[in-house]
Amino acid sequence: MKGVILAGGLGSRLRPLTSITNKHLLPVYNKPMIYYPIQMLVDAGIKDILIVTGGTSAGDFLRLIGNGEEFGLSRIHYAYQKGEGGIAEALGLAQDFVGGDKMIVALGDNILQKGIRDAVEAFARQQRGSRIFLKRVDHPWEYGIADFEGSKILRIIEKPQDPPSDLAVIGVYMYPTDVFDIIGQLERSARGELEITDVNNAYIERGEMEYQIIEGWWLDAGESHEALLQANLIVAREEGVQI
């Protein structure tokens, strides 16, 4: 199984912090932000990892991470995304790397308190389709929210004015290789991007979507200055720092 970390974008919401660097290289307590999704994948048994990045700081990832020796890896792969075409477009760059394998996709600014090893093992046994993670949130109108009928997801609604639930889709996804066929058929959204929500809804329409509600906290550290500050405080407390 392959791991793909998406760490592109311009990080415009975090300027001026990101005026001269990629947001995924910013610190979260005592580590660069990108270290957390890498470690999450490694802890789940994923050793073959691709980082998709972009912008003018792409070379900094190579200088910082190298071949992943700090994580016990012998090699990390890299791909470059030109511009900001959306999460699904960035994932499309991983097609040759993934080949015929299943994949775990993580956004480079998402940090989970608990690991995903059990979910990875469940996905390995899954016969078809994809798997996503959900987390209860206080402000569901700010996220992609799952709409349910009983225990079945009917669709995912992006930033709904009237949220049908408080369960948000977080930035960790599990896909079979046919995700690239779906991406190839997507139309760009009003903001000119290929949306990952459209990918997930395609699996839901097929009846090929599994999900699980995560335990522990989830941080979208790159969402805003406030989110980055909160991530630093929460991770520091997790490491035993008295704040």
C-alpha positions as CSV (number, residue, x, y, z in Angstrom):
1,M,0.0,0.0,0.0
2,K,1.3,3.5,-0.9
3,G,1.2,6.7,1.0
4,V,0.6,10.1,-0.6
5,I,1.0,13.4,1.3
6,L,-0.4,16.5,-0.4
7,A,1.6,19.6,0.6
8,G,1.2,22.1,-2.1
9,G,-0.7,25.3,-2.3
10,L,0.3,28.9,-1.6
11,G,-0.8,29.1,2.0
12,S,-2.3,32.5,1.4
13,R,-4.4,32.4,4.6
14,L,-1.2,32.2,6.6
15,R,0.6,35.2,5.2
16,P,3.0,36.8,6.0
17,L,4.2,33.5,7.6
18,T,4.1,31.8,4.2
19,S,5.4,34.7,2.1
20,I,8.7,33.0,1.7
21,T,8.0,29.4,2.7
22,N,5.4,26.6,2.3
23,K,2.9,26.4,5.1
24,H,3.7,22.7,5.6
25,L,7.2,23.6,6.7
26,L,6.0,25.9,9.5
27,P,6.6,24.6,13.0
28,V,4.0,22.8,15.1
29,Y,5.7,22.8,18.6
30,N,9.1,21.2,18.0
31,K,8.7,19.7,14.5
32,P,7.8,21.0,11.0
33,M,4.2,20.5,10.2
34,I,4.9,18.0,7.4
35,Y,6.6,15.6,9.9
36,Y,3.3,14.7,11.5
37,P,1.5,13.1,8.5
38,I,4.8,11.4,7.5
39,Q,5.1,9.8,11.0
40,M,1.4,8.9,10.9
41,L,1.9,6.9,7.7
42,V,5.1,5.3,8.9
43,D,3.4,4.3,12.2
44,A,0.6,2.7,10.2
45,G,3.1,0.5,8.3
46,I,3.3,2.6,5.1
47,K,6.9,2.8,4.0
48,D,6.5,3.9,0.3
49,I,5.6,7.6,0.4
50,L,5.2,10.4,-2.1
51,I,5.1,14.1,-1.2
52,V,3.3,16.3,-3.7
53,T,4.3,19.9,-3.2
54,G,4.6,23.1,-5.3
55,G,5.4,26.8,-5.3
56,T,8.8,28.3,-4.8
57,S,9.7,26.3,-1.7
58,A,9.5,22.8,-3.2
59,G,13.3,22.3,-2.9
60,D,13.1,23.0,0.9
61,F,11.2,19.7,1.4
62,L,14.1,17.8,-0.2
63,R,16.7,19.6,2.0
64,L,14.6,19.1,5.1
65,I,13.4,15.5,4.7
66,G,15.9,14.0,2.2
67,N,15.1,10.3,1.7
68,G,13.3,10.0,5.0
69,E,16.1,8.6,7.0
70,E,14.8,10.3,10.2
71,F,11.6,8.2,9.8
72,G,13.4,5.0,9.2
73,L,12.8,5.1,5.4
74,S,15.3,4.4,2.7
75,R,13.5,6.7,0.1
76,I,10.8,9.3,-0.2
77,H,9.4,10.3,-3.6
78,Y,8.5,13.8,-4.6
79,A,6.1,15.3,-7.2
80,Y,5.5,19.0,-8.2
81,Q,2.1,20.6,-8.7
82,K,2.1,23.7,-10.8
83,G,-0.3,26.4,-9.4
84,E,-3.4,25.6,-7.3
85,G,-5.6,23.2,-9.0
86,G,-7.2,21.5,-6.0
87,I,-6.6,18.5,-3.9
88,A,-7.9,16.1,-6.5
89,E,-5.6,17.5,-9.1
90,A,-2.7,17.2,-6.8
91,L,-3.6,13.5,-6.1
92,G,-3.7,12.9,-9.8
93,L,0.0,13.5,-10.0
94,A,0.5,10.4,-7.9
95,Q,-0.9,8.0,-10.5
96,D,2.4,6.7,-11.8
97,F,3.8,6.3,-8.3
98,V,0.8,4.4,-7.0
99,G,0.5,2.1,-9.9
100,G,-2.0,-0.7,-9.1
101,D,-1.8,-0.4,-5.3
102,K,-4.2,1.0,-2.8
103,M,-3.3,4.3,-1.3
104,I,-3.6,6.4,1.9
105,V,-3.8,10.1,1.1
106,A,-3.1,12.7,3.8
107,L,-3.2,16.4,3.7
108,G,0.1,17.8,4.9
109,D,-1.5,20.1,7.5
110,N,-3.8,17.6,9.2
111,I,-2.6,16.1,12.5
112,L,-4.4,13.3,14.4
113,Q,-3.9,12.4,18.0
114,K,-4.5,8.7,17.4
115,G,-2.9,6.6,14.7
116,I,-4.6,5.0,11.7
117,R,-3.0,1.5,11.7
118,D,-6.3,-0.3,12.5
119,A,-8.0,1.6,9.7
120,V,-5.2,0.8,7.2
121,E,-5.6,-2.9,8.1
122,A,-9.3,-2.7,7.6
123,F,-8.9,-0.9,4.2
124,A,-6.4,-3.6,3.1
125,R,-9.2,-6.2,3.7
126,Q,-11.9,-4.0,2.0
127,Q,-13.0,-5.6,-1.2
128,R,-13.8,-2.4,-3.1
129,G,-14.3,1.3,-2.8
130,S,-12.8,4.0,-0.6
131,R,-12.8,4.8,3.1
132,I,-12.9,8.2,4.8
133,F,-12.6,9.5,8.4
134,L,-15.2,11.7,10.1
135,K,-14.9,13.9,13.2
136,R,-17.5,15.7,15.2
137,V,-17.0,19.5,15.0
138,D,-18.4,22.5,16.8
139,H,-18.8,24.6,13.6
140,P,-20.0,22.2,10.9
141,W,-20.8,25.0,8.4
142,E,-17.1,25.5,8.0
143,Y,-16.3,22.0,6.8
144,G,-17.3,19.3,4.3
145,I,-20.2,17.5,6.2
146,A,-21.6,14.0,5.9
147,D,-25.3,13.8,5.3
148,F,-26.7,10.5,6.6
149,E,-29.8,8.3,6.3
150,G,-29.5,6.1,9.3
151,S,-25.9,4.8,9.2
152,K,-25.5,5.3,5.5
153,I,-23.8,8.4,4.0
154,L,-26.0,9.9,1.3
155,R,-23.5,12.7,0.3
156,I,-20.9,15.1,1.5
157,I,-21.9,18.8,1.5
158,E,-19.2,21.4,1.4
159,K,-19.7,24.1,4.0
160,P,-23.5,23.8,4.2
161,Q,-25.5,26.7,5.5
162,D,-27.8,24.3,7.3
163,P,-25.6,21.3,8.2
164,P,-27.3,17.9,8.2
165,S,-24.9,16.6,10.9
166,D,-21.8,17.6,12.9
167,L,-19.6,15.0,11.3
168,A,-16.8,16.6,9.2
169,V,-14.7,14.8,6.6
170,I,-11.1,15.2,7.7
171,G,-8.0,15.3,5.5
172,V,-7.1,11.6,5.4
173,Y,-8.6,9.4,2.7
174,M,-8.2,5.8,1.5
175,Y,-8.6,5.0,-2.2
176,P,-8.2,2.1,-4.6
177,T,-6.4,2.8,-7.9
178,D,-9.7,3.5,-9.8
179,V,-9.7,6.9,-8.0
180,F,-7.6,8.2,-11.0
181,D,-10.5,7.3,-13.4
182,I,-12.8,9.4,-11.3
183,I,-10.4,12.3,-11.2
184,G,-10.1,12.1,-15.0
185,Q,-13.8,12.6,-15.3
186,L,-14.2,15.6,-12.9
187,E,-15.2,19.0,-13.9
188,R,-13.6,22.0,-12.3
189,S,-15.5,23.8,-9.6
190,A,-16.5,27.5,-9.6
191,R,-13.1,28.2,-8.1
192,G,-11.3,26.4,-10.9
193,E,-10.2,23.4,-8.9
194,L,-10.8,19.6,-9.0
195,E,-12.5,19.0,-5.7
196,I,-11.8,16.0,-3.4
197,T,-15.5,16.2,-2.2
198,D,-16.6,15.4,-5.8
199,V,-14.3,12.3,-5.7
200,N,-15.8,11.2,-2.4
201,N,-19.3,11.8,-3.6
202,A,-18.6,9.7,-6.7
203,Y,-17.8,6.7,-4.4
204,I,-20.9,7.4,-2.4
205,E,-23.1,7.3,-5.5
206,R,-21.5,3.9,-6.4
207,G,-22.3,2.6,-2.9
208,E,-18.5,2.1,-2.4
209,M,-17.8,4.3,0.6
210,E,-16.8,3.1,4.0
211,Y,-16.2,5.4,6.9
212,Q,-15.2,5.6,10.6
213,I,-15.4,8.2,13.2
214,I,-12.0,9.0,14.7
215,E,-11.1,9.1,18.3
216,G,-9.0,11.8,19.9
217,W,-8.4,15.3,18.5
218,W,-7.9,16.3,14.9
219,L,-6.1,19.5,13.9
220,D,-6.3,21.3,10.6
221,A,-3.2,23.2,11.4
222,G,-2.9,25.1,8.2
223,E,-6.4,26.5,8.1
224,S,-5.6,29.9,9.7
225,H,-3.3,31.7,12.1
226,E,-5.6,30.7,15.0
227,A,-5.6,27.1,13.9
228,L,-1.8,27.1,13.7
229,L,-1.5,28.6,17.2
230,Q,-4.0,26.1,18.6
231,A,-2.1,23.2,17.0
232,N,1.1,24.3,18.6
233,L,-0.5,24.5,22.0
234,I,-2.3,21.2,21.8
235,V,0.7,19.3,20.5
236,A,3.0,20.8,23.1
237,R,0.5,19.8,25.9
238,E,0.4,16.3,24.3
239,E,4.2,16.2,24.7
240,G,3.9,17.1,28.4
241,V,4.7,20.8,28.3
242,Q,2.9,22.8,30.9
243,I,1.2,25.8,29.2
